[in-house]
Amino acid sequence: MQELPESSDGAVVSYGKPTINALFEHWEQVMGYPITVKKTENRRFANLLINREGLERVKQYVHASAYARSDQYAPRITSITDLYYKWDKLTDWGKRKQAHQTDVINLD
């Protein structure tokens, strides 16, 4: 993650909504890479998802996205924008997967 600038008193300056920043940090931890392209667009869609679903539910779906990378039939999600547009597909995939296995992340 890139270094944030420091203020004159040495404190780190943070920009943007804390919930969106928390989601971006969570994405990097879970997915293993930061979102570096189209940051403004991804922040906008992160805000839409958080307002619609809540931060904890969106974090749960980030985990599901990471889990889904190992399944060739799962939707490919490479950004928060993808997560927004493929939310229903990921939900459907999770429910179908859950019907056949017990180790799947519950998306209900």
LOSE-419685 format. One record per residue (C-alpha): residue number from 0; residue in three letters; x, y, z. Coordinates in steps of 0.2 Angstrom, whole numbers, plus 5000, padded with zeros to 4 digits. Layout:
<rs>
[r NUM,"ALA",[X,Y,Z]]
...
</rs>
This chain:
<rs>
[r 0,"MET",[5000,5000,5000]]
[r 1,"GLN",[5007,5017,4996]]
[r 2,"GLU",[5013,5029,5009]]
[r 3,"LEU",[5001,5042,5015]]
[r 4,"PRO",[5008,5060,5017]]
[r 5,"GLU",[5012,5066,5034]]
[r 6,"SER",[5006,5083,5041]]
[r 7,"SER",[5018,5095,5049]]
[r 8,"ASP",[5016,5088,5066]]
[r 9,"GLY",[5021,5070,5059]]
[r 10,"ALA",[5003,5063,5059]]
[r 11,"VAL",[4998,5053,5044]]
[r 12,"VAL",[4985,5062,5033]]
[r 13,"SER",[4971,5051,5028]]
[r 14,"TYR",[4959,5055,5013]]
[r 15,"GLY",[4942,5049,5009]]
[r 16,"LYS",[4928,5040,5019]]
[r 17,"PRO",[4935,5028,5032]]
[r 18,"THR",[4923,5014,5027]]
[r 19,"ILE",[4929,5015,5009]]
[r 20,"ASN",[4948,5015,5015]]
[r 21,"ALA",[4944,5000,5026]]
[r 22,"LEU",[4937,4991,5011]]
[r 23,"PHE",[4952,4994,5001]]
[r 24,"GLU",[4963,4988,5014]]
[r 25,"HIS",[4953,4973,5017]]
[r 26,"TRP",[4953,4969,4998]]
[r 27,"GLU",[4972,4970,4998]]
[r 28,"GLN",[4974,4959,5013]]
[r 29,"VAL",[4961,4946,5006]]
[r 30,"MET",[4965,4946,4987]]
[r 31,"GLY",[4983,4949,4989]]
[r 32,"TYR",[4985,4964,4978]]
[r 33,"PRO",[4979,4982,4979]]
[r 34,"ILE",[4967,4991,4968]]
[r 35,"THR",[4978,5002,4957]]
[r 36,"VAL",[4969,5006,4942]]
[r 37,"LYS",[4953,5016,4940]]
[r 38,"LYS",[4954,5020,4959]]
[r 39,"THR",[4941,5034,4958]]
[r 40,"GLU",[4928,5022,4949]]
[r 41,"ASN",[4932,5008,4961]]
[r 42,"ARG",[4930,5020,4976]]
[r 43,"ARG",[4913,5026,4969]]
[r 44,"PHE",[4907,5008,4967]]
[r 45,"ALA",[4914,5004,4985]]
[r 46,"ASN",[4903,5018,4992]]
[r 47,"LEU",[4888,5011,4982]]
[r 48,"LEU",[4890,4994,4989]]
[r 49,"ILE",[4893,4999,5007]]
[r 50,"ASN",[4878,5010,5006]]
[r 51,"ARG",[4867,4996,4999]]
[r 52,"GLU",[4874,4981,5008]]
[r 53,"GLY",[4884,4987,5023]]
[r 54,"LEU",[4903,4986,5025]]
[r 55,"GLU",[4903,4969,5034]]
[r 56,"ARG",[4893,4961,5020]]
[r 57,"VAL",[4904,4968,5007]]
[r 58,"LYS",[4919,4961,5016]]
[r 59,"GLN",[4911,4944,5016]]
[r 60,"TYR",[4909,4945,4997]]
[r 61,"VAL",[4927,4950,4995]]
[r 62,"HIS",[4931,4934,5004]]
[r 63,"ALA",[4919,4924,4993]]
[r 64,"SER",[4928,4932,4978]]
[r 65,"ALA",[4944,4926,4984]]
[r 66,"TYR",[4937,4909,4987]]
[r 67,"ALA",[4929,4909,4970]]
[r 68,"ARG",[4946,4911,4961]]
[r 69,"SER",[4949,4892,4962]]
[r 70,"ASP",[4933,4888,4953]]
[r 71,"GLN",[4933,4889,4934]]
[r 72,"TYR",[4914,4891,4934]]
[r 73,"ALA",[4914,4906,4946]]
[r 74,"PRO",[4912,4924,4941]]
[r 75,"ARG",[4929,4932,4939]]
[r 76,"ILE",[4931,4947,4950]]
[r 77,"THR",[4946,4958,4949]]
[r 78,"SER",[4940,4974,4956]]
[r 79,"ILE",[4927,4982,4967]]
[r 80,"THR",[4918,4988,4951]]
[r 81,"ASP",[4917,4969,4946]]
[r 82,"LEU",[4911,4965,4963]]
[r 83,"TYR",[4897,4978,4961]]
[r 84,"TYR",[4892,4972,4943]]
[r 85,"LYS",[4894,4953,4947]]
[r 86,"TRP",[4886,4953,4964]]
[r 87,"ASP",[4871,4943,4959]]
[r 88,"LYS",[4881,4931,4949]]
[r 89,"LEU",[4893,4928,4964]]
[r 90,"THR",[4878,4925,4976]]
[r 91,"ASP",[4870,4913,4964]]
[r 92,"TRP",[4887,4904,4962]]
[r 93,"GLY",[4889,4903,4981]]
[r 94,"LYS",[4871,4896,4983]]
[r 95,"ARG",[4874,4883,4970]]
[r 96,"LYS",[4891,4878,4977]]
[r 97,"GLN",[4884,4878,4995]]
[r 98,"ALA",[4871,4865,4990]]
[r 99,"HIS",[4885,4853,4985]]
[r 100,"GLN",[4898,4857,4998]]
[r 101,"THR",[4899,4861,5017]]
[r 102,"ASP",[4915,4871,5016]]
[r 103,"VAL",[4908,4886,5006]]
[r 104,"ILE",[4907,4904,5013]]
[r 105,"ASN",[4888,4907,5017]]
[r 106,"LEU",[4882,4922,5007]]
[r 107,"ASP",[4865,4922,5015]]
</rs>
